[in-house]
Amino acid sequence: MGGIGKSTLAQLAYNDPEVQAHFQVTMWVCVSEPFDQCKIARAICQELDSESPHNITELQSLLRKICDLIRGMKFLLVLDDVWTEGSTMWEPFTLALEYGAKGSKILVTTRKYRVVERMGSVHIINLGVLSDEDCWLMINKIAFSDNDQHKDLEDLSKQLANKCKGLPLAAKTLGGLMHNKRSRDQWKNMLDSSLWELEDFEKGLLAPLLLSYYELPLALKRCFSYCAVFPKDYLFSKDQLVLQWMAQGYIKSKVKTEMEIIAGEYFENLAIRSFFQDFEKDESDNKITRCKMHDIVHDFAQSMITNEFVAIDGDKELEIDYKSIHHLRLKLSKEMLFLVSVYHAENIRSLFLLFDEIDYNFNMLISNLFQNFRCLRTLILDCPIKKIPDVVENLIHLRFLLLSTKVEIEELPETICNLCNLQTLRIDNCYRLKKLPQGMSKLINLRHLIFDTYAMTQFPSGIGRLISLRTLSHFITSGKDDKEGCKLGELKNLNQLQGTLRIQWLGNVVDVCEAKTAQLKKKTHLHGLYLGFEGEDKNDRRINNNVLVLNDLEPHPELEYLEIYDYQGTTLYPNWMMSLTKLKTLRFFACPKLKGLPPLGKLPFLESLSIIDVDSLEKMDDEEINEKDYAVELYKIKDGDNEEDDEVDNDEGDLKSSRVQDGCWSWKGRTYGHKNGDDDKDKDEKW
């Protein structure tokens, strides 16, 4: 039975600290349908080694890797949502997993008893349904968030609980549906709905889901249904999901409210109604960042767009009307042929190309797709393509473009700048990409430019004209001999920027007036700022310029995060530093000549301080820092030191205690920087 809590119970056991400590390795793999041996083997490899290559496509190679990774290890493997009964399909995994140590365990969740029999289960747990009382308590907890008892609704809420048939998912869905509904008429209308007379869907889940779905406004119905284009057990990034909703035209902007804010409110609305689960939240503001969708809710969402979405995993011809398809997820591997019939899907609005290595001309295939699919609004490329064809300019309606891990391009074509409706350009893990096209300034509707390719050392001039930008992950300043590059002053009019901005190669800034022209103080929506002073020159002029540039790069006083990298000055006393009264996190990394710091203890909200590879730092003469409760211990190390507990000269009395540890200065009890100075890698999923 679905929705009874099998996966939830398995997660509780899997995440239990004692369970985690008992096993050397723990793995969680969602199996679902259709059964795919390579997909499961690849998922196990990724759980064992996050750096495991994505491009291994042969089952035997994957199984050998599992053997190597698991050899002699005591492991716990959870296989969630198993449907396949055939024991022969599991035999290759059985042989590979035998290389694990004695005491290893495999936990399986399934709705089918024949799966239990065929997999040779030793211990079986049959979950029963909840009592009506428990369902009632669950509904009340979700529906009445103000913790008021609402005695006047008790009889109706108990009647509603009786309709859950003991299913936690049904109770959760109904609780979300009745969230903050306080009139008896509203509750009576739900109880009297004719939907309760429908035939059972998953033993009683159809009516609660339909009731919740039909109450949604049209825009939210579309947003919810769109989630079906992603695979089951997919980990959604809230930020990326709402950008794709925007691309599809589901979000209508208002005069004083940005589309991103409206889309975020839509997401919260769906979350309150229990359409999402397994939430991951930001520690700073407790807002949802990532989540999943229950497989039954996913099935329900898919049923809402049955004729509009198709996922093709292989080269088997499907009997469908391609002209009615709006969303297509296409996955091929080396041995498979491309289905020519796909070209008939000329009305698709979102396309997900997930290819491994294939034997035919990939660039020609992509070109043909771009020429046929002129209605595309969302395009996800995660395939071994070495060049984006010039005909990409045909996709005049494109609003969201994501280039991901397998893409091997070194540059983008100039014709991509003709996509005047593009809202989001995201480039993930494309480590060969070195530069953006010169015509980027033509993308006047671009709102989000996000990339994490550190091979890029040049930004085209004209970025400053993209005044619609809300997200700019990196800004790379040009060198003195780079006439086509982007000057620091181009930031002047980008006052809608939000989130965190990384400004790099500030060491190349020759005209220090550019720093003042950038007017960072007017970027009031930024909460984080990274200032990288990399540069080509290593002379005294660079040192002097660093000091002057930093002084003129004054951010707004509401900034919460600041990191300074490769700064060459000996002192760091910009006029604005002590005005950052909301600053929570401050990091200094690889500032080799820096000898002193300003009185950081005067920053009232500072929680985390990291000073990494700052070899010349002599002292922190700051009485305020010692009076703070959190400023208990400070650690220091020079890069390359391996000694432990070495005492650092503390004659000034400005530190309570000091010792060598972990490559950085840090305040005890806080989240500190790592020795390599890199920010945590973006964990957002590809789509």
N, C-alpha and C positions, 0 to 999 in steps of 0.2 A: 504494500500500500504506500502511495506517495503522500508526502506532507505530514508524516507521522513523527518525524524527528530523528530519523536514522543518522543522517549526516551531522546534525547538531550534536547528538550524543557522541558520535565518533570524534568530532572536533574537540569536545570537552576532554575526552580521554587523551587525544593526541597532544593537546596543548598543556596538559597537566605537567607541572614542573618535575614531579617524581618520575613520570613516564619519560619525559625528555632526558632526564639524567640517567635513566636505566639503560637506554640504547645509545650506541655510538653514532648512529645515523637514523634520522627519521625522514620519511618521504610520504607525501600526499599526492595522489594522482587521481584525477577525475577521468573515468573511463567513458561512460555514456554511450550513446549510439551516434553514428555507426561505429562498429568496432574496428579499430585501426591499430594493427600490431606495431607499426613503425612509430605512430604518434605516441602510443603508450611507452614504448621503449625509449623514445626521445625524451619524454616527460620524466621518466625515471632517471635518465642520465642528467637532466637539468637539475633535478632535486639533489642528486649526489654531488654534482659539480656545476655550479652556476656558470662557469666559464666554458662548459662543454660546447663544442662547435654546433651551430644550428644546421650546417649543411650536410651532415651525415644522413643519407637517405636509405641505405641498405640495412635491412633488418639484422643480418648476421654481424655487420660491423657494430651496430648499436648494442647487440647482445654481448659481444666481446668486450665492449667498453664497460657494460654493466658488471661483467665478471671481474674486470680489473679494478673497478672502483669499489666493489663491495667485498672483495676477497678478505676474509678474516674479520669482517666487521659485524657486530651484532646490531641488527637493524629492525626498525618497525616500518612496514610499508602498508599504507592505507589505500585500498582500491575502492574508490567511491562511485556509487551508481553503476554497478555492473549489470549488464543485461544478457551478455553472450553466454549461452549454455554449453556450447561445444568445448569439451575439455581439450581437444586437439589444438585449439587456438591458443591455449594457455601453456602448452607443453614447452615451447621454447623459453618462456619466462621461468618456468619451474626449474629447468636445467641451469639457467643462469643464476638464479637466486640461491641455488644450493651452495654457491661459493661463499655465502655469508656464514658467520660464526654460529655456533650452537646457542640457542636461546632467542634467535631472531623470530619475529612474529609478522604475520600478514593479517590485516583486518579488512574485511570486505563488507560493503553495504549494498544491498540489493532488494528489489521488490519481488523477486521471483524465487520461489523455493527450489526450483530445478537448478538454478545457479548454485545454490547452497550445496545441493547433492553432488553436482558434477565437479565442484571445486574441492571436494573432499574435506569439508569443514570439520574441525574437531569440536568446537564449542559454538553453539548457536544461541543467539539472543533474539527472541521474538518480542518486538515492542507492541504493547497494547495501546489502545486509545486512551485519551484523557477522560476523566469524569466530567459530567456537565458542570460541576462546581468549579473544577480547574479551568475549563473553557471560559466560564463566567468571570473568574478572577483575571484571566489573561485579557479578555475583552475590556474589562474595566480599567486595567492598568494602562492600556494603550489609549482607550477612548477618553478617559478622564485624567488628563495629564496634570490637572490642578490638585489631584489627590482628594478632591471633595467626594463624599460618599454618594451624593445624588440619589437619595432614597426614593424620590418620586419616579425614577426610571428603573428601579431595581427589578420590578416584575417583568418589564419589557426586555431588559438586558439579559435576564435569565431565560426568557423564551428564545431570544436570539442565540444564546449559548447552546440551547438544546438542538439547534439546527446545524451545529458544527460537526455533529457525529463523532465527537472526540478527537478531531484532527487539529493539532496545534496550528498548522498553516491556515486553516479556515478561521480559527479564532483570531489569529494575528491579522488576517486580512479584514475581517469584520471590525476588529478594534480600530484599525486604521481608517476604515470607511466611516465609522461613527465618531471619529476624533473631533472633540469639541462640539458635537451636536447635543443640544440641551433641551429641545422641545420634545414632548411626547409624540406629537404628530410625525416628526422626522423618524422616530424609532418605529412607530406603527406602520408608516409607509414601507419601511424596509421589511418588516415582518409580513406585510400583506402582498409583497411583490409576487407576481406570477412566475418569476424566474425560479422560485423554489420548487415549482412543479416540473422543471426540466429533468430529463433523464440524467442519471448520475454521471458525473465526469470525475474520474479519480475518487469515486466513493464520496461525493458530496462537496467537492471543491469548486465546481463550475459556477454554482449560484453566487457564492461570496465573491468570486473573481469578476463575474459579469456585473453584479451590483456595483462593485467598486469602479469597474471600467466605465459603465454607462453613465456614472455620475460625473465623470471627468469632462471638462470642456474639450472641444474638438482639438485644439492645439496640444493639450496634454495627452489625448488619445494617440495622436500621431507620434509624440515623443516617446510614449510607452511602447508602442508597436515597433518603432525603429530599433529598439533594443534587441529585437529578435534577429537582426542581421549579424549579431555577434555569436560566437559559439557558446554552447552551454559551459557553465562554470567559468566564464570569462570574467576577469577582474577589470571592471570599469574604472577608468579615471574620470572623475566627475568633470574636471576641466575640459578634457578632450571630448567627452560625450556631449556637453552643452554646445561646444563649438560645431560639432557635426549637426546638432539640431538646428543651429543657426544657418548652417550651409544649406540645409534642406528647405529653408524658408518657413520653418515651424514657429519661429519667434518673431513677433512684430514689435518693433521698437516704439517707444513712447517719447513724448517731447522731453521729459526730464529724467527718463529712466533708460539706462543703457541696455542693449540686447543681452549682454552677458549677465546682468543682474536679473533680468526677467527670466532668462533660461535657468539661472541658479535657483530662483524661486520655484520654477517648474520641477526641478530635480528634488528639492526639499519636499514639495507636495507629494510627489510619487513615493519618496522615502517614508513619509508619514503614513501613507496608505499601505505600507508593507510590501510594495512591489520590489523593493531592494532589501538586501540583508548583508550580513558579514561586513559590517562597516569598519573602515579604517579612518581614524580621525587625526586632524592636526593637533599636536599637543598644545600649541599656543592659544588657539581659539576654539578647540573642540568641534570644528566644522568637519563634515564628511569630506574625505579626499578620494577614497576608493571604496568600491562595494561590489557585490555579486548579485545575481538574480537566481532564485530557487528554480530548479529545473522544471517544475510544474508550471510556475509563473512564466518561464521562458516558453514552454509549450503553448501556453495560453496566448502569449504575445504573438507567437508565430501563427497561431490559428487566426489572428486578426488580419494578417497580411498574407494569407495562403497563396493568393494569386499574384502577389506583387514581389515576392522574394524567393530566390532559389540559391541553394549552396551546391556547387558542383565540385565534388571531390573525386576526380578521376576522369576517365574518358568514355564512360558509359552514356550512350545517347538517352536523353530524357524526353518523354512525351508531354511537353508543355508548350504553352503559347508564349514564346519569348517576347512577343510584342507587348504583352501585358506586364512584363517584369520591370520593376522600378529599382530593385536592389539585387546585386549579384555578387556572390562570394565565390571566387574561382581558385581552386587549388590543383596544381599539377606537379607530378614528379617526373623523373628522368624517363621512365619507361612509357609514359602516357602520351597519347596524341591529343592535340587540341581539337575541340569540337567546333567545326565550322559553323554549325547552327547557332552558336552563341552570337555571331555577328548580326543575327536578326533581332537581338534585344536592343533595338535602336532607341528605346525610350528610357533606358535605365538612368537613374539619378545618383546612384552610389555604386562604386565598383571597388572590390577588394581583390587584388591580384597577389596570390600567395604561392609563388613558384619556387621549386628547388631547381637544381641544374637540369636543363633539358637539351635535347639533341638537335633542335632546329633553330632557325634564325629568329632569335628572340626579339631583336630590334624591329624586324619586319612585322612580327606579330603585334607588338605594341603600337606600331604606326598604324596598322590596319584597325586596331581597336579604337585608337584616337580619331580616326577618320569616320568611324561608324557611330561612335557614342557621343554625339555632340550635345546631348542634354545633361551630361554629367555635372553634378554639383559637388560630389565627394569622390576623391580618388586616393586609394591607399595602394602604394607600391612596395611590396616586400618580396623582391625577386632579384635574381642576379643580372640586372641590366647595367650595361656599361655606358650607356648614353641615352639621355631623354631625347626622343626624336623631335625635330623642329615642328612637326604637325601638332604638337601639344597646344599650339595657339588656336586650333580648331575648337577647343573646349571652352568656348566663350562664356558659358554659364558656371564654370568651375569656381567654387568658393572655398573648398578645403582640400589641400594637397599635402599628403604625408609620404615622405620617402624614408624607408626604414632599413633595418639591419643589413639585408642582403644586397641592397643597391650599391653598385661599385663605381658610381660616377665621380669624376674629378671636377666637373663644372656643369652648370645648368645652361641650357641654350638661351640665347637672347630672346627668342620668340616667346619664352615663358612670361616675359614682361608685357605681352599683349593680353594677358588674362586680367582684364580691367575689373572684373567682379571678384577676384580672389580676396578672401578675407583672412585665411590662415595658411601659412606656409611653414610646415614643421619638418625638420630634417633630423632624424634620430640615428645615431651610430653610423653615419656615412663618413667614415674616417678618411676617405680619400678626397673628399670635397675640399677644394682649396680656395675657391672664390665664388662670389655671387655675380650674376650678370650686371653689366654696366647700366642697363635700362631699368633698374629696380624702381626708380623714381616714378615710373609710369603706373605702378600698382597703387593707384590712389585710394582704393578701398581696403587695402591691407590693414588688418587690425592686430594680427599676431604673427610675428616672425621669430621662430624658435628653432635653434639648432645647437648641437653639442659636439660638433666636429672641430677638434682642436688643431686640425691641419690648416684651417682657414686663417690666413694672416692678412687678408685684404678685404676692405669694405668698399663698395663703389660709392662715388660721390652722388649726391642727390637724395640720400636717405632722409635728410632733413625735410624733404617735401612730403613725406608720408605722415601727415599730421593726424591720420586716423589711428595710428599705431597705439595699441593698448599694452601689448607685450613685445619687448625687444630683449631677447635673452642675452645677446652680446652686442657690443659696439666696439669695433676695431678702428683705432685711429691710424692715420696714414703716416708714413715716414717722410723725411724731408725731401727725398727725391721722387716721391710718388705723387705725380700730378693728377692721376685718375682716382686716387684714393679719397677716403672720407675724412674730413677735418673735424676736430672735436666740436667746433662751433655749430656743426649741423644739428646738434642736439637741441638747439635753442627753442624751436617751436614744437618739439615733441612733448608737450605738457600733459598728454593723456596717459603717459606710460604708467603702468601699474606693476606690482610684484617686485621682483629683484632685477636690477640692471647691472651687467658686468661690462665695465669699460676697460679695454685692454690696450697695451702698447702705448701707454701714456708717456713712456720714456722717449718716444719719437716726436713728441710735441715740441716744435721749435718756437713757435709764436705763443708765448704764455697767455696772451690776451684771448686765445681761443678758449681757455678754461673758463674765463669770466663770461664769454659769449655763450657758452653752453647753458648757463642759467639753471643749474641743477636745483636751485632753491625753489623754482617754480614747479618742479615735478612733485607735487604734493601727494600724489597717489602712490608713489614708490614707498615700499617699506624696507627694502634691502638694497645695498649698494656695494659693489666690488670694484675696487680701484687697482688695476694692475699696471705697474710702472715698468714693464718690460721695454727694452729699447736696444737699438743697434749700437749706439755709442756707449763707451765706457769711460768717458773723460769727465773732468770737473764740471764742464758745462751741463752735462746731464744731471749731476748732483744738484747744482743750483736750480736748474729748471724743475726738477722734481719738487723741490721745496716751494717754488713759486706756483706751480700748477696745483699742487695739493691745497695751497692756501686759497686759491680762487675757485676750487671745485666745491663750493659750499652747498651742502644739501639742505633740504627743509628740516626744521627742528623736530618733526614727528618721526624721523627715521628710526627703525627698530634694529636693523642689522647693518654692520659696517665691517668690511674686510679690506685690508691694505696689503698688497703683495709687491715684492721686489722694489720697494721704496729705497732710494740710495742716499737720502739725507741722513745727517748725523743727529738731527733733532726733529721732533714731530710736535710742533705747537701751532697748528693752524688756528686762525682767529675764531673759527666756528666750532671747534671740537667740543667745548664745554657748553655749547647751546643745545646739544643733542639730548635734551632732558628725558626723552622717551626711549633712548637706546637701551636694548636688552642684551645684545651680543656684539662683541668687539673682538676682531682677530687681526693679528699682525703676523705675516708669514714671509720668511726669506728677506728680511730687511737687514743686510749684513753690517751696515755702518751705524745703525741706530743706537745711540747711547742712553737716551733718556726719554721718558714719556710724560705727558701732562698729568695733572692730579685727577686720575680716573675715578677715584673714590667719591668725587663730587657729583658724578652722574647718578641720579637717584634710583633709576630702574635697572641699572646694569646688573645682569645676572651671570653672564658667562664671558670670561676673558681668556683668550688663547694667544700666547706669544711663542711662535714656532720658528726655530732657526734664526734667531736674532742674536748672533754671537757676540756682538759688541755691547749689548745692554749691560750697564754697570749696576744700576739700582733703580728702584721705584720709590723715590723719596716722597711718600704720600701717606700722611698720618690718617687721612680719612679712610683709606682702604683697610687699615688695620682695625678701625673701629667698627667696621661692618661685620655682621654675624657670619656672612658667607666667606669673608676674606680670611680664612683660617690658615691655609697653607699655600705656598707658591712653589712651583717646581720649575726647574730650568735644566736644559741640556744643550750642548752644542752638537750639531749634526755629526754623526760618526761615533760619539761616545757610547760605550757599551757598559760603563761602570754603573753600579747600583748604589744608591744611598750616598753618593758623594756630596760632601758639604759644599755649599756655595758661600762665598764671602758675604757676610751679613753685618759688617761693622757699622753700617749706617743705622741699623736698628729699625729699618723701615719694613722689614718682613718678619713675621712671627717665627717662621722656620722655612728653610729651603733645602731641597735635595734634588739630585739628578733623577729624572724619570720620564720615560716615554717621549722624549724629543720635543717637549714644549713646556712653557710656563702655563700653569693653570690654577684656577681657584678650586679648591677641594669641594667635591659634592656637586659639580656642575657638568654639563656636557662640553667636552673639550675638543679642540681640533686634533687632526691626525698629523703625523709627521710629514706626509706628502702634501698636506695643505689643500687637498682637493675637497670640494664640497661633496656631500653625499650624492651618489649617482641618482639621477632621476629615475624613479621607480614606476613612472607612468607606463601603462601598457602601450603597445604600438598604436592601437587604433583609437 
